[in-house]
């Protein structure tokens, strides 16, 4: 299991998505959800279930079903202000992802038992075939474990957060450019209609020029006759 950085996926995801979408309160709630699954140690301490039981360590709290349940609670949780269903759904999805990140990180370590991913449909433990994080022989606490977690968890999450920021800023720049292009008037719209857009003095001048043009045209026809 990860010892130090279970909170980190919530922070990285919040940075990638942006503060306007994920505020600091929701980010802290996501960080708490990232640590929440390890409360199953209480079941072992209270002798409610054995270590490898469905309700023991890496049991139902390390499942996708539990993550979805936390997300649903987060979406339905009353907030201080009125929020639409899209914002509630986004909040629930964020909390569900943060909760699911815990068993995901645990499953990447090459030590420890597997997780009950498909609870409540299936209480059996399932392991990933790919468990790249080398923790064999590493103490549960200590500097060596902390540095390994920084290398295998912290650095990838840092890259993910920066990539998300770049994509977000690039998308915002594209949207601003498209909005400016939509707001620019077309050539037909930029050509003013004199009687509608000109001021009173300009309209009088235009009428005088038009009358002079008509007079010159009439005089020309008269001379030709």
N, C-alpha and C positions, 0 to 999 in steps of 0.2 A: 504494500500500500504506500501511497505517497504520504509523507509525514508533514511537510511544510507548505506545499503549494496547491492544495485542493481549492483554495479560494481564487487562485490566479486566473482560471478560465473565465470567471465572471468579469474580472477587471479587463482582461484582454478583449472580450466580446463587447463590453461597454465602450471601450476606447475605439474599437473598430466601427461600431454602429454610430457612435456620436452622442454627445451629451444632450442634444435636443430630443433624442429618442429614448435614451437610457440615462435618467438622472442619477444623482449620487445615492439617493435613497434606494432606488431599485437596484443599483449596482451592489450596495451593501447587503440587500436582501438576497441577491444572487450569490454573493460570496458566502453567506450563511447557508444557503441551499447546497453549495458545493461541499460544505463540511458536514451537512446534516446526516448523510447516510451512515456515518461512523457512530451514530448514537445507538446502533444495534449492539454495541458492546454492553449496553445496559442489560440486554436480554441475557447475556452470558453471566454478567455479574450477579444478576438476580436469580440465576439458575432457572430461567424461564425456558431456555432452549440450549442445546449443546452448540459448540463452536461452529460445526459444519451443518447445523440444522437450517430449516427454511427460515426461521426467525432468529438465527444466530448471525455471526459475522458474515458479511457479504451475502446475506440472504435477501429477503424481500426489499430491504431499503436500498439494495444495489441493483435494482431492476428498472426496466423501462416503464413498467406499470406504476411503480412508486414515483418516478419522475413525472409521468403524466398526471398523477394524482396531485402532486405538489403544484404543477402548472395550473391545473383546474382550480385549486384552492386560491392560488395567486390571482387568477383571472376574475374570480367571483368575490375576492376580498373587497369590502367597501373601502373607498378612498375618500379623501377630504373633499375633493371637487368632483363635479359630474364629468365622467369620461365616456366616450363612445365605445362601441363594441370592438372597433379595430384596435384602440389603445389597450383595452382589456385583454384582447387576444394576443397582442404583442407582449404584454407584461407576462401573461401565462406562458407563452412560448419561451421567453427569456429565462424564466425561473425553471422551466422544465429542462432546458438545455444545460443550465448550470448544475442542476441536480444529476442529470445523466452523465455529466463530465466526470463525476467522482468514480463510478464503476469503470468508465472508459480508461481513466488513468491507471486505476488499480490493475486492469486487465493487461496493460502493457508491460508491467513489471514481471520479471522472470522468477519471482518467488511468491508464495502465498497461494491460498486456495482460490478457486474460481468463483464467479458470481452467478446468482440466480437471475439471469437477464430477463427471462420471459415469465416471471411471476406476474399475475396469479395463474396464468395459463399453464405454466410449467415451473415447479419448484426446484428442479434439478439445477446443478451448477454447470456452467458452460465456460470454457476457456478459449481465448484466442489462439489460433495457430502461430501467430506472430507476436512474440513478447520480447521486444528489443531492449528494454531498459535493464541493464545489468545490476542487479541488487543482491546477487548471491554473496553471502558472507559479510554484508554491510549491516552495521548496527542500525536499529530502528531510529535512533537519534544520534546526532553528531555532525561534525563539520563535513566528513566525507559524504554522508548521505545528502546533506544540504547542497553541496557542490554538484553532485550527480543530478539532483532534481533541477537545479538551475540549468544544467547542460541539456537534459532531456525533456524538461517540461517548460522551464522559464524561457529559454531562447526560442523554441518554436512558437510559443504564445506571443512573444515580443514581435517576431516576424509577422505573425498573423494579424496582430493589432495594427502594425504599421502598414501592411498591405491593405487592410480594410480602410484605414484613413486615406491612403492614396486613391483607392477606388472611389471612395465617397467624395473627396474633393474634386476628382476628375469628373465625376457625374454631375456635381453641382455646377462646375464650370461649363459643361456642355449644356445643361439646362438654362443657365443664364444667357448663353449665347443664342440659344434657340428662342428664348423669350424676347431678347432684343430684336431678333430678326422678325418675329411676329409683330412687334410693336412698331417697326419702321413702316411708314406709309408707302404704298406703291407709287409708280410714276403718275398714274392717273389721279391718285389722291393728293400727290404733291403739287399738281397743276391747279392753281386756285381758280375758282369760278368767279369772275370779277364782281358780278352783282351780289354774290353771297359773301365773299371773303374780304373784299376791299372796303375801306372806310368811306364816309360820305364825300370827302374831298377827292379821293381817288375815283369814286364813281362819277362825280361831276366831270372830272378831267377826261375819263374814258368816254362819257356821253358826248362831250364837246369834240373829241377827236373823231368819234363815229359820225357826228353830224358834218364835220369838215370833210371827211372822206366821202360822204354822200354828196355834198355840195360840189366837190371837185369832180366826182364822177358825172354829175348832171351837167356841169359846165363843159366837160370834155365832150359829152354827147351833143350838146347844143352847138359847139364849135364845128363838130364834124358835119352837122346838118348844114 
